[in-house]
Amino acid sequence: MASSKPIIPQNDNVAHALAGAGGGVISMVLTYPLITLSTRAQVESKRAETAFLSAVRQIVAREGVPGLYAGLDSAVFGISVTNFVYYYWYEWTRGFFEAAAARAGRASKKLTTVEAMIAGAIAGSATVILTNPIWVVNTRMTTRRGQAEDEAKTEAAAASAAPEAKKSQQQPTTIGTLMALLRDEGPQALFRGVVPALVLVINPILQYTLFEQLKNAYERRRKRNVTPTVAFFLGAIGKLFATSITYPYITVKSQMHVAADGEKREGMTQAIRRVIKEEGYSGLYKGIGPKVTQSVMTAAFLFAFKDVLYEQTVKLRGTLAKRAVKV
């Protein structure tokens, strides 16, 4: 099989960033209902826990199928920005290491495990700082919609008198949620959970390091580039490993995102201790089933789509450049 790598420059940061953003959007849309189920499980009390299928039925019964997609618009915007920033900085750092390896005369320019981890740390930290506000708004939308439906049950008389009007008031929009957050809690609320989010930078570090090493091993053995199908499974393995290890911090971050302004502020360690005290160690893993499934599928689709989108992005850019020259 002929390799396309000599033709397509692998250090083209913008093309990689656009491909990562596009792949992230596609994978997010395909797996978003699982995000809704996982996020609600992470922030609800232990008494409110429900089985996976029961949770699906309850959301559909209360809110219809659109309830499974609450906050999708902010999530799509968030994942596109997140992946663009992440892949831009990851490819920039990788290009730096590859250039350094070439100058040093190293036999292989492939990233070592340590280099891959450093690249992931730099890209992940930049991504968290720039995109945390987006995910705070998304988490609020995902969880508050369900809470509004629950609160409506205590107002049966009013709801039965004007059900349509009540329903329309209960559907938060992205802009509405953002403005309410800024008005009621101030700009600092947009950076709630940033500390556990920075700790969670270890998630993509583990994911991409394992993916890169498995990919390098595959290409050395098969003497060819990975196909989208192989990338799908390698991406799934990397994400499964990373999410399983870091899930307690994901739970804590989600709870911090939905904390109201009047509530006592908790540090990451305090939040973990509180959850263990109130719900046991199992409380740190609420919603892990749909979350792991969603994360693995999202990563798998992302890696499967990314290289294809990257090549198409470069081809499109080349076509547009040729037309511009002719003009």
C-alpha positions, 0 to 999 in steps of 0.5 A: 500500500502506498504511503501518503505521508511523503506527499502530505506534510505531517507538521501542518498544524492547522490542517491537523487542527481542522481535521481534529475539530471535524472528527470531534464534531462527528463523533460527538453527534453520534454519541451525545445521548451517552454524555447526557446519561453519564453527566446526569448520573455524575451530579445526581444524588445516590438516591436518584440513581437509576439503571441505564435503560431506566434512565433513558426511558425516564428522559424520553418520557419527560422530555422526549427524544430531544432530552437526550440531546440537551446542550448539544449545540454548546457541546458541538461548539465546545468539542470543535474548539477543544479539538482544534486547540488540542491538535494545533498545540499537539502537532506544534509540539510534535513538530518541535520534537521531530525537528530536534530529533533530526538535528540530533541525527536520531535514527527515528523521528517518531515520538518517544513515550516521554516526548508524547507525554510532554506534547500531550501535557502542553496541548491539554493544559492549553485546551483546558484553560481556553475551553473550560467556560464552554464545558461549564455552560454545557454541563449546566444545560445538560443537568439543569434541564432534567432538574427543571423537569423534576421540579415541575412535578411539584407544580402539577396544578400549574403545569396542567393549566398551562403545560405548553407554556411551562415546557417552553420555559424549561428548555434552556438555551446556550446563550440563556444559560451563559447569561444567567450564569454571568448574572447570578454567579459572576465570570469566575463561575466559568472557571469552576472545576478548572483544577480537576480539569487540569489534573484530567490533562493526564487523560489525553496524555495517557490516551494519545501516548498509548495510541501513538505507541500502538500506532508506531508498533503497528506501522513497524510490524506491517510496514504501512500506515494505519488504516481508518479501521485500525485507527478506530480500534487503537483509539478505542483502546487508548481511551478505554485505558485513560478514562477508566483510570481518571473517571473519579476526577471526571465525576468531581469536575462535573459536580463542580461545574453545577455547584451553585454560587451560594454553596460552599466551595470545595477543593478537589480533595475535599470533593473526593472525600465528601463523595466517598463519605456520603456514597462510598467509593462507588460514588466516584464511579457514578455513570461510568458505564455510559461514560466509558462507552461514550468516550471509547466510541467518541475516540474511536470515531475521532481517530477513524475520521481524523486522518481522512478529514486531514487528507481531504483538508489538505487536498481542498487547500491545494485545490483552492491554492491552484485556483487562486494562482490561475486567477 
